[in-house]
Protein backbone atom coordinates (compact mmCIF):
# COMPACT_ATOMS: atom_id res chain seq x y z
CA UNK A 1 0.00 0.00 0.00
CA UNK A 2 2.90 2.34 0.73
CA UNK A 3 4.27 1.70 -2.75
CA UNK A 4 0.93 2.62 -4.37
CA UNK A 5 0.69 5.76 -2.20
CA UNK A 6 4.09 6.85 -3.58
CA UNK A 7 3.29 6.18 -7.27
CA UNK A 8 2.43 9.01 -9.65
CA UNK A 9 -0.08 8.54 -12.48
CA UNK A 10 -2.73 10.65 -14.24
CA UNK A 11 -1.36 13.88 -12.71
CA UNK A 12 -1.66 12.64 -9.13
CA UNK A 13 0.20 10.67 -6.47
CA UNK A 14 -1.23 7.60 -4.77
CA UNK A 15 -4.83 7.59 -3.68
CA UNK A 16 -4.74 11.34 -2.96
CA UNK A 17 -7.33 13.31 -4.95
CA UNK A 18 -5.14 16.43 -4.97
CA UNK A 19 -7.25 18.55 -2.65
CA UNK A 20 -5.92 16.95 0.50
CA UNK A 21 -8.44 14.11 0.63
CA UNK A 22 -7.61 10.53 -0.15
CA UNK A 23 -9.76 7.71 -1.44
CA UNK A 24 -11.73 5.96 1.31
CA UNK A 25 -11.25 2.27 2.11
CA UNK A 26 -14.70 0.78 1.62
CA UNK A 27 -15.68 -2.70 2.80
CA UNK A 28 -15.74 -5.19 -0.07
CA UNK A 29 -18.64 -7.63 0.31
CA UNK A 30 -18.96 -10.82 -1.77
CA UNK A 31 -21.91 -13.24 -1.41
CA UNK A 32 -23.15 -11.45 1.69
CA UNK A 33 -19.90 -11.66 3.69
CA UNK A 34 -17.07 -9.21 4.17
CA UNK A 35 -14.24 -10.26 1.86
CA UNK A 36 -11.82 -7.35 2.27
CA UNK A 37 -11.34 -3.65 1.55
CA UNK A 38 -11.59 -1.83 -1.79
CA UNK A 39 -10.07 1.52 -2.71
CA UNK A 40 -10.22 3.41 -6.04
CA UNK A 41 -8.68 6.59 -7.41
CA UNK A 42 -8.01 7.90 -10.93
CA UNK A 43 -8.68 4.63 -12.79
CA UNK A 44 -6.77 2.43 -10.29
CA UNK A 45 -8.57 0.00 -8.00
CA UNK A 46 -6.88 -1.72 -5.08
CA UNK A 47 -8.53 -4.64 -3.26
CA UNK A 48 -7.22 -6.12 -0.02
CA UNK A 49 -8.43 -9.71 0.48
CA UNK A 50 -9.01 -10.89 4.05
CA UNK A 51 -7.39 -14.22 5.09
CA UNK A 52 -5.76 -14.89 1.72
CA UNK A 53 -2.20 -15.61 0.68
CA UNK A 54 -0.51 -14.67 -2.59
CA UNK A 55 -2.58 -17.48 -4.20
CA UNK A 56 -5.92 -15.69 -3.94
CA UNK A 57 -7.57 -17.53 -6.88
CA UNK A 58 -6.72 -20.84 -5.20
CA UNK A 59 -7.78 -19.72 -1.73
CA UNK A 60 -10.99 -17.91 -2.75
CA UNK A 61 -12.03 -18.71 -6.34
CA UNK A 62 -15.49 -17.09 -6.12
CA UNK A 63 -14.08 -13.87 -4.69
CA UNK A 64 -11.39 -13.79 -7.39
CA UNK A 65 -13.98 -14.24 -10.12
CA UNK A 66 -16.15 -11.53 -8.59
CA UNK A 67 -13.12 -9.20 -8.46
CA UNK A 68 -12.32 -9.86 -12.13
CA UNK A 69 -15.92 -9.22 -13.15
CA UNK A 70 -15.90 -6.01 -11.13
CA UNK A 71 -12.70 -4.84 -12.86
CA UNK A 72 -14.08 -5.48 -16.35
CA UNK A 73 -17.46 -4.10 -15.24
CA UNK A 74 -19.38 -7.28 -16.03
CA UNK A 75 -22.85 -7.44 -14.50
CA UNK A 76 -23.65 -11.10 -13.86
CA UNK A 77 -27.09 -10.37 -12.45
CA UNK A 78 -28.54 -8.94 -15.65
CA UNK A 79 -27.21 -11.80 -17.83
CA UNK A 80 -28.52 -15.28 -17.01
CA UNK A 81 -26.18 -18.26 -17.11
CA UNK A 82 -27.18 -19.62 -20.52
CA UNK A 83 -24.48 -22.30 -20.56
CA UNK A 84 -26.00 -24.15 -17.62
CA UNK A 85 -29.50 -23.85 -19.09
CA UNK A 86 -28.28 -25.24 -22.44
CA UNK A 87 -26.49 -28.12 -20.71
CA UNK A 88 -29.60 -29.01 -18.72
CA UNK A 89 -31.74 -28.91 -21.87
CA UNK A 90 -29.24 -31.08 -23.75
CA UNK A 91 -29.03 -33.64 -20.95
CA UNK A 92 -32.83 -33.73 -20.68
CA UNK A 93 -33.12 -34.17 -24.43
CA UNK A 94 -30.48 -36.92 -24.38
CA UNK A 95 -32.30 -38.73 -21.55
CA UNK A 96 -35.55 -38.60 -23.52
CA UNK A 97 -33.86 -40.01 -26.63
CA UNK A 98 -32.33 -42.87 -24.66
CA UNK A 99 -35.68 -43.68 -23.02
CA UNK A 100 -37.47 -43.68 -26.38
CA UNK A 101 -34.83 -45.96 -27.92
CA UNK A 102 -35.06 -48.40 -24.99
CA UNK A 103 -38.86 -48.42 -25.26
CA UNK A 104 -38.72 -49.10 -29.01
CA UNK A 105 -36.25 -51.96 -28.49
CA UNK A 106 -38.51 -53.54 -25.83
CA UNK A 107 -41.56 -53.26 -28.10
CA UNK A 108 -39.68 -54.80 -31.05
CA UNK A 109 -38.44 -57.69 -28.90
CA UNK A 110 -41.96 -58.38 -27.62
CA UNK A 111 -43.40 -58.22 -31.14
CA UNK A 112 -40.77 -60.60 -32.53
CA UNK A 113 -41.29 -63.02 -29.65
CA UNK A 114 -45.04 -62.98 -30.27
CA UNK A 115 -44.61 -63.56 -34.01
CA UNK A 116 -42.19 -66.44 -33.50
CA UNK A 117 -44.50 -68.06 -30.95
CA UNK A 118 -47.49 -67.60 -33.28
CA UNK A 119 -45.77 -69.23 -36.28
CA UNK A 120 -44.39 -72.11 -34.20
CA UNK A 121 -47.83 -72.74 -32.73
CA UNK A 122 -49.42 -72.64 -36.22
CA UNK A 123 -46.92 -75.16 -37.60
CA UNK A 124 -46.91 -77.55 -34.61
CA UNK A 125 -50.14 -76.87 -32.73
CA UNK A 126 -49.98 -79.95 -30.48
CA UNK A 127 -46.30 -79.75 -29.62
CA UNK A 128 -46.41 -76.34 -27.95
CA UNK A 129 -47.73 -76.99 -24.44
CA UNK A 130 -50.06 -74.54 -22.84
CA UNK A 131 -51.37 -74.51 -19.30
CA UNK A 132 -54.72 -75.99 -20.35
CA UNK A 133 -53.15 -78.79 -22.40
CA UNK A 134 -50.89 -79.75 -19.49
CA UNK A 135 -53.87 -79.89 -17.09
CA UNK A 136 -55.86 -81.93 -19.63
CA UNK A 137 -53.04 -84.50 -20.00
CA UNK A 138 -52.59 -84.82 -16.25
CA UNK A 139 -56.33 -85.40 -15.73
CA UNK A 140 -56.49 -88.17 -18.34
CA UNK A 141 -53.47 -89.93 -16.82
CA UNK A 142 -54.94 -89.91 -13.31
CA UNK A 143 -58.33 -91.12 -14.59
CA UNK A 144 -56.71 -93.99 -16.54
CA UNK A 145 -54.79 -95.06 -13.44
CA UNK A 146 -57.99 -95.07 -11.35
CA UNK A 147 -59.83 -97.13 -14.00
CA UNK A 148 -57.01 -99.70 -14.21
CA UNK A 149 -57.02 -100.15 -10.44
CA UNK A 150 -60.77 -100.70 -10.42
CA UNK A 151 -60.51 -103.27 -13.27
CA UNK A 152 -57.79 -105.21 -11.43
CA UNK A 153 -59.80 -105.15 -8.23
CA UNK A 154 -62.93 -106.41 -10.01
CA UNK A 155 -61.03 -109.31 -11.65
CA UNK A 156 -59.64 -110.42 -8.32
CA UNK A 157 -63.07 -110.41 -6.73
CA UNK A 158 -64.73 -112.18 -9.68
CA UNK A 159 -65.30 -115.89 -8.87
CA UNK A 160 -65.80 -116.90 -12.51
CA UNK A 161 -62.23 -116.11 -13.51
CA UNK A 162 -59.80 -118.97 -13.03
CA UNK A 163 -56.42 -117.72 -11.98
CA UNK A 164 -53.46 -120.00 -12.53
CA UNK A 165 -50.50 -119.64 -10.26
CA UNK A 166 -47.27 -120.31 -12.05
CA UNK A 167 -44.23 -121.48 -10.21
CA UNK A 168 -41.35 -119.04 -10.45
CA UNK A 169 -38.82 -121.88 -10.87
CA UNK A 170 -40.21 -122.84 -14.26
CA UNK A 171 -39.24 -119.47 -15.76
CA UNK A 172 -35.60 -119.71 -14.75
Beta strands, then each sheet from edge to edge (+ up, - down):
strand 1: 8-9
strand 2: 12-13
strand 3: 26-30
strand 4: 33-41
strand 5: 44-49
sheet 1: 1+ 2-
sheet 2: 3+ 4- 5+
end
